Amino acid sequence: MTGSEKSPQLLHLVFGGELENVDRLRFADLADLDIVGIFPNYRAAYDAWKAKAQATVDNARIRYFIVHLHRLLDPEATAGGDRAPTG
């Protein structure tokens, strides 16, 4: 593939941590957030999110999220159809 034929990078950030309370989106300790990584597309981010969410399923206060960085970097361009799971 040449540079012009490559698919666009739709960057996604996966991170998580322990919430103060399961009813609110407020982290117990921001210094203890788990930054899983930045991924080149939603599928890769989803796979990383799912692995972390499943690994922490026994602790109801730990949540992982996918942030659509590409939407923050270029709000005019939307990929459509990809949704961020929480869990």
Summary of the structure (lengths in Angstrom):
residues: 87
radius of gyration: 14.6
end to end distance: 36.2
largest distance: 48.6
contacts: 205
relative contact order: 0.25
helix: 25%
strand: 25%
